Amino acid sequence: MQANAKYIPLSKPERPAKSVIRVVDSACAVCGSFRCALVLKGKDRDFNNTTTDVFTLVRCAQCGLIYLNPRPSTGELGAIYPPTYPSYNHDFQRATTTFGLDKRLKQILSLLPPPEGERRTGVLHLGSGDGYVLKRLNDLAGNELETHALDVSLQAVVVAAAHGHMTYPGFAEESKLPYNDFDLILLGHLLQRVTDPRLLLLSVFECLRPGGIAWLECANIDAPSIQWLQEGAWGGYQIPRNWFLFNRKHIEQLAAEVRFEFAHFAYSRQGQYWRAKGSIATVKGTQLAKKVSRRLSCDFGTALEAAGQTSNMLIALKKPS
């Protein structure tokens, strides 16, 4: 989950894109199979200061999961998440929050049980960036939340701490967080960006209190827009930051293995996935591309959402009481 609020970089380093970054072989994160078939090859379409390398997306021959193989090494996260990455650079003083973000955060708050006694509701955001989304959630809750933020970016963690969050630097699936301690854990799109999604869900399950909620969002590889936007133009690929791409059945399988229950599931529109780069407009960032992208999202989004076939999945998992 990323705020679409105005942001400014903490710094604006003029750095060139890296080439030949370190990569590691990958397997299917759902069934463990190594058997796969080529889907497409592609580069980073969002940033020009990450890497120029071409990456390969494959589809698992057994369960249909799409994943990068090989994928970047965790030692290259600093390369594929540049200092100007939006989640690290919100302008807390002047940022204006979109209606869509507030609506989603209110929906998340509505899923939480009432606090027990005088204990404050504990919320942890994994992959929090600079903590802006977490701060906005607390604003909507009347500043009644006890907020915790975790991110691999030390620079982002420092900013999050300055805004009142308890912070933890490091990898979400490896961090030593307290068990049975949180009422809500926000993952955003993190599940598709870690080395072991199953291990991440297990860690989240252990950290939640009984009855606690884990909220996550994932790109939906069953969306028809994947076929309509060819040559890797579908924004949900997010090469090379998305390492695994799921559908609903994949999420259901992983959640069941960890013993999560489904508290909420819905498909939603994700306008940024309708990026007409390469297939409809040839020049990145042109006004034509932006207008076509917005129009496609508006015209097709409502119908697809009703049919359950949009590009984004909203998921709330509950730890049994």
C-alpha positions as CSV (number, residue, x, y, z in Angstrom):
1,M,0.0,0.0,0.0
2,Q,1.5,3.3,-1.1
3,A,0.2,6.8,-0.5
4,N,-0.3,8.8,-3.6
5,A,0.4,11.9,-1.7
6,K,2.9,14.5,-2.9
7,Y,6.4,13.6,-1.9
8,I,9.8,15.2,-2.1
9,P,13.1,13.3,-2.1
10,L,15.1,13.3,1.0
11,S,18.1,13.7,-1.3
12,K,18.4,13.9,-5.1
13,P,21.6,12.0,-5.9
14,E,22.6,11.9,-9.6
15,R,23.5,8.3,-9.8
16,P,23.8,6.1,-12.9
17,A,21.9,2.9,-13.3
18,K,23.9,-0.2,-12.4
19,S,24.5,-3.0,-14.9
20,V,25.0,-6.7,-14.2
21,I,23.7,-6.7,-10.6
22,R,24.0,-9.8,-8.5
23,V,21.2,-12.3,-9.0
24,V,20.2,-15.7,-7.5
25,D,18.2,-18.6,-8.9
26,S,14.6,-18.8,-7.8
27,A,11.9,-21.5,-7.5
28,C,8.1,-21.3,-7.2
29,A,7.2,-19.8,-3.8
30,V,3.9,-21.7,-3.6
31,C,4.6,-25.3,-4.6
32,G,8.4,-25.3,-4.7
33,S,8.7,-26.6,-8.3
34,F,11.6,-25.6,-10.5
35,R,9.7,-26.5,-13.7
36,C,8.7,-23.3,-15.5
37,A,8.1,-21.6,-18.8
38,L,9.1,-18.2,-20.1
39,V,6.5,-15.5,-19.8
40,L,8.5,-12.4,-20.9
41,K,11.7,-10.5,-20.5
42,G,11.7,-6.9,-19.3
43,K,13.5,-4.0,-17.7
44,D,12.6,-1.5,-14.9
45,R,10.0,0.8,-16.5
46,D,9.6,3.0,-13.4
47,F,13.1,4.3,-12.6
48,N,16.1,5.1,-14.7
49,N,18.6,5.1,-11.8
50,T,18.2,1.4,-10.7
51,T,19.6,-1.1,-13.2
52,T,19.7,-1.5,-17.0
53,D,19.6,-5.3,-16.7
54,V,17.0,-7.4,-18.4
55,F,15.1,-9.8,-16.2
56,T,13.1,-13.0,-17.0
57,L,9.6,-13.7,-15.7
58,V,8.6,-17.3,-15.8
59,R,5.4,-19.2,-15.0
60,C,5.4,-22.3,-12.7
61,A,4.4,-25.3,-14.8
62,Q,2.7,-26.9,-11.7
63,C,0.7,-24.1,-10.0
64,G,0.9,-21.1,-12.4
65,L,2.7,-18.7,-10.1
66,I,4.7,-16.0,-12.1
67,Y,8.1,-15.1,-10.7
68,L,11.4,-13.6,-11.6
69,N,14.1,-16.2,-12.3
70,P,16.8,-15.3,-11.6
71,R,15.9,-12.5,-9.3
72,P,18.1,-9.8,-7.7
73,S,20.1,-10.7,-4.7
74,T,19.0,-9.1,-1.4
75,G,22.4,-7.4,-1.5
76,E,21.1,-5.4,-4.4
77,L,18.0,-3.9,-2.7
78,G,19.8,-0.6,-2.6
79,A,20.1,-0.7,-6.4
80,I,16.5,-1.6,-7.2
81,Y,15.0,0.7,-4.6
82,P,16.6,4.0,-5.3
83,P,16.9,6.9,-2.7
84,T,14.1,8.7,-4.6
85,Y,11.7,5.8,-4.2
86,P,8.3,7.3,-3.3
87,S,7.7,5.3,-0.1
88,Y,10.9,6.9,1.3
89,N,10.2,10.5,0.4
90,H,6.8,11.8,1.6
91,D,6.6,15.5,2.4
92,F,4.9,15.2,5.8
93,Q,4.3,19.0,6.1
94,R,2.6,19.5,2.7
95,A,1.4,16.1,1.5
96,T,-2.3,15.9,0.6
97,T,-3.7,12.5,1.0
98,T,-5.9,11.1,-1.7
99,F,-9.5,10.0,-0.9
100,G,-8.6,6.5,-2.0
101,L,-6.0,6.0,0.6
102,D,-8.2,7.4,3.4
103,K,-11.0,5.2,2.3
104,R,-8.8,2.1,2.4
105,L,-7.3,2.9,5.8
106,K,-10.8,3.4,7.3
107,Q,-11.8,0.1,5.9
108,I,-8.8,-1.5,7.6
109,L,-9.7,0.2,10.9
110,S,-13.2,-1.2,10.7
111,L,-11.9,-4.7,10.8
112,L,-10.2,-4.3,14.1
113,P,-11.8,-5.5,17.4
114,P,-12.3,-2.9,20.1
115,P,-9.2,-2.4,22.3
116,E,-9.2,-4.3,25.6
117,G,-9.3,-2.0,28.7
118,E,-6.8,0.7,28.5
119,R,-4.4,-1.1,26.2
120,R,-3.7,0.8,23.0
121,T,-4.2,-1.0,19.7
122,G,-0.8,-2.1,18.4
123,V,-0.1,-1.7,14.7
124,L,3.0,-2.8,12.8
125,H,3.8,-1.7,9.3
126,L,6.2,-4.0,7.5
127,G,7.9,-2.3,4.6
128,S,6.8,1.0,6.1
129,G,9.1,3.3,4.2
130,D,9.2,6.6,5.9
131,G,6.1,5.8,8.0
132,Y,3.7,8.2,6.2
133,V,0.9,5.6,5.7
134,L,1.2,4.5,9.3
135,K,1.0,8.1,10.5
136,R,-2.1,8.7,8.4
137,L,-3.7,5.6,9.8
138,N,-3.1,6.9,13.3
139,D,-4.5,10.3,12.4
140,L,-7.7,8.6,11.3
141,A,-7.8,6.6,14.5
142,G,-7.6,9.7,16.6
143,N,-3.9,9.1,17.5
144,E,-5.0,6.2,19.7
145,L,-2.7,3.6,18.1
146,E,0.7,2.3,19.2
147,T,2.6,2.4,15.9
148,H,5.6,0.4,14.9
149,A,7.5,0.6,11.6
150,L,9.9,-1.8,9.9
151,D,11.9,-1.3,6.7
152,V,15.2,-2.4,5.2
153,S,16.1,1.3,4.4
154,L,17.9,2.8,7.4
155,Q,17.3,6.3,6.1
156,A,13.6,5.6,5.9
157,V,13.5,4.1,9.4
158,V,15.2,7.2,10.8
159,V,12.5,9.4,9.3
160,A,9.8,7.1,10.7
161,A,11.3,7.3,14.2
162,A,11.3,11.0,14.0
163,H,7.5,10.9,13.4
164,G,6.9,9.0,16.6
165,H,6.9,5.4,15.4
166,M,8.7,2.6,17.2
167,T,11.1,1.4,14.5
168,Y,13.0,-1.8,13.5
169,P,15.5,-1.8,10.6
170,G,15.9,-5.1,8.7
171,F,14.1,-7.8,6.7
172,A,10.5,-8.5,7.7
173,E,10.8,-12.2,7.5
174,E,14.0,-12.3,9.6
175,S,13.3,-9.7,12.3
176,K,13.0,-10.8,15.9
177,L,9.6,-9.2,16.7
178,P,7.6,-9.9,19.8
179,Y,5.1,-12.8,19.6
180,N,1.3,-12.3,20.1
181,D,1.8,-8.6,20.4
182,F,0.1,-6.7,17.5
183,D,-3.6,-6.2,16.7
184,L,-2.9,-5.2,13.1
185,I,0.0,-5.8,10.8
186,L,0.2,-3.9,7.4
187,L,2.1,-5.6,4.6
188,G,1.0,-3.5,1.6
189,H,2.5,-5.2,-1.4
190,L,5.4,-6.7,0.5
191,L,4.4,-10.4,0.1
192,Q,5.4,-10.3,-3.6
193,R,8.7,-8.7,-2.8
194,V,10.4,-11.0,-0.3
195,T,12.6,-14.1,-0.7
196,D,10.1,-16.4,1.1
197,P,6.4,-15.3,1.2
198,R,5.4,-18.3,3.2
199,L,8.0,-17.5,5.9
200,L,6.8,-13.9,6.0
201,L,3.2,-15.0,6.6
202,L,4.3,-17.4,9.3
203,S,6.2,-14.6,11.0
204,V,3.2,-12.3,10.8
205,F,0.9,-15.0,12.2
206,E,3.2,-15.5,15.2
207,C,3.5,-11.7,15.9
208,L,-0.3,-11.1,15.8
209,R,-2.5,-11.4,18.9
210,P,-5.3,-13.9,18.7
211,G,-8.0,-12.3,16.5
212,G,-5.5,-9.9,15.0
213,I,-5.6,-8.8,11.3
214,A,-2.9,-8.9,8.6
215,W,-3.7,-6.6,5.7
216,L,-2.0,-7.1,2.4
217,E,-2.4,-6.2,-1.3
218,C,-1.1,-8.1,-4.3
219,A,-1.2,-7.7,-8.0
220,N,-3.6,-10.2,-9.6
221,I,-2.1,-12.3,-12.4
222,D,-5.5,-13.5,-13.5
223,A,-6.4,-9.9,-14.6
224,P,-7.4,-9.6,-18.3
225,S,-5.3,-6.4,-18.6
226,I,-2.2,-8.6,-18.6
227,Q,-3.2,-9.9,-22.0
228,W,-4.4,-6.5,-23.2
229,L,-1.1,-4.7,-22.3
230,Q,1.6,-6.6,-24.2
231,E,5.4,-6.5,-24.1
232,G,5.5,-6.2,-20.3
233,A,3.5,-3.0,-20.3
234,W,1.2,-4.1,-17.4
235,G,2.2,-2.1,-14.4
236,G,1.7,-5.0,-12.0
237,Y,4.9,-6.7,-13.1
238,Q,7.0,-4.0,-11.3
239,I,10.2,-5.5,-12.7
240,P,12.6,-6.0,-10.9
241,R,11.0,-5.3,-7.5
242,N,8.1,-7.8,-7.6
243,W,9.7,-11.3,-7.3
244,F,6.5,-13.3,-7.1
245,L,3.1,-12.6,-8.6
246,F,0.0,-14.3,-7.3
247,N,-3.7,-15.0,-8.0
248,R,-6.4,-15.7,-5.4
249,K,-5.8,-19.4,-5.2
250,H,-2.1,-18.9,-4.4
251,I,-2.9,-16.6,-1.5
252,E,-5.6,-19.0,-0.2
253,Q,-3.1,-21.9,-0.3
254,L,-0.3,-19.9,1.5
255,A,-2.8,-18.5,4.1
256,A,-4.2,-22.0,4.9
257,E,-0.8,-23.5,5.4
258,V,-0.1,-20.8,8.0
259,R,-3.6,-21.3,9.6
260,F,-4.9,-17.8,8.7
261,E,-8.6,-17.3,8.2
262,F,-9.9,-14.9,5.5
263,A,-11.6,-11.8,7.0
264,H,-11.9,-9.9,3.8
265,F,-11.1,-10.3,0.1
266,A,-11.9,-8.0,-2.8
267,Y,-10.6,-7.0,-6.2
268,S,-9.9,-3.3,-6.7
269,R,-8.8,-1.0,-9.5
270,Q,-5.1,0.0,-9.6
271,G,-4.8,2.8,-12.1
272,Q,-1.1,2.8,-12.2
273,Y,-1.2,-0.8,-13.6
274,W,-2.7,0.6,-16.8
275,R,0.5,2.1,-18.0
276,A,0.4,2.2,-21.8
277,K,4.1,2.0,-22.3
278,G,5.2,0.3,-25.4
279,S,1.9,-1.1,-26.5
280,I,-0.4,1.9,-26.8
281,A,2.0,4.9,-26.6
282,T,5.6,4.6,-27.6
283,V,7.1,7.4,-25.5
284,K,7.3,7.0,-21.7
285,G,5.6,9.8,-19.8
286,T,3.9,11.5,-22.8
287,Q,0.6,13.2,-22.2
288,L,-1.0,10.7,-24.6
289,A,0.2,7.8,-22.5
290,K,-1.1,9.4,-19.3
291,K,-4.5,10.2,-20.9
292,V,-4.9,6.7,-22.4
293,S,-3.9,5.1,-19.0
294,R,-6.4,7.2,-17.1
295,R,-9.2,6.6,-19.6
296,L,-8.6,2.8,-19.7
297,S,-8.7,2.6,-15.9
298,C,-11.9,4.6,-15.8
299,D,-13.7,2.9,-18.6
300,F,-12.8,-0.7,-17.9
301,G,-12.1,-0.6,-14.1
302,T,-15.7,-0.5,-12.9
303,A,-16.9,-3.4,-15.1
304,L,-13.9,-5.5,-14.3
305,E,-14.2,-4.9,-10.6
306,A,-17.8,-6.1,-10.8
307,A,-16.6,-9.2,-12.6
308,G,-13.9,-9.9,-10.1
309,Q,-11.1,-9.5,-12.6
310,T,-9.2,-6.3,-11.7
311,S,-5.4,-6.0,-11.4
312,N,-5.2,-5.7,-7.6
313,M,-6.3,-7.8,-4.7
314,L,-7.2,-6.5,-1.2
315,I,-6.8,-9.2,1.5
316,A,-7.4,-9.2,5.3
317,L,-6.2,-12.4,7.0
318,K,-7.3,-13.1,10.6
319,K,-5.4,-15.1,13.2
320,P,-8.0,-17.4,14.9
321,S,-9.1,-16.2,18.4
